[in-house]
Amino acid sequence: MALDYTIIGQRLKKARLDKKMTQDNLAEKLDVSIAFLSRVERGNSHINLKRLTQICDILGVSEGYILNGVSSKSSNYLTSEFNEILSSIPPEKQKLIYKIAKVISEEE
């Protein structure tokens, strides 16, 4: 799965705006230029995981949300991953997984 830096940038921008921060404020906290931050938010510049973690810490969002749009705090954060796995396996194995999931859900 390739990363879509435009979407990542959009999520970072939204998180920044939700925190009522300007690009100038965030750039200063990160010790980067406003131009670099602007390029990241537009998806024109790639961001490494270390810098992404720094930004997420400042903005109070998870890296998972920024990278894939789903927070691990969400009750359905693995839904699309499960659907992808299930769609790639034969029906008899899907039935087995269903039975296992049913047993596990009844234990709670």
Residue, then its C-alpha position, 0 to 999 in steps of 0.5 A: m500500500a503506497l502512502d498518499y501524501t496529499i491525504i496525509g497532508q490534509r489530515l495534518k492540516k485539519a488536526r492543526l486547524d482543530k488545535k487552532m494553530t497557525q502554520d507559523n506556530l507549528a513550524e516554530k515548535l518543530d523548528v522547521s520552516i513554514a514553507f516546509l510545513s506548507r509543502v507537507e500539508r499540500g502533499n508536495s513534500h514527504i515526511n519521515l516517521k520521526r517528524l510525523t511523530q513529533i507533529c502528532d505529539i504536538l497536535g494530539v493525534s495518533e500517527g495511525y489516524i494521520l496515515n490511514g484515517v482511522s484512530s485505534k481509539s475508534s470502535n471500528y478501526l480494523t473494519s476495513e482491514f478485516n474486510e480486505i482479509l476476508s475478501s481474499i480468502p475462500p468461503e470455507k475459511q471465512k466461515l471458520i473465522y466467523k465461528i471463532a469471532k462468534v465464540i470470542s464475542e460471546e465470552e465478553 
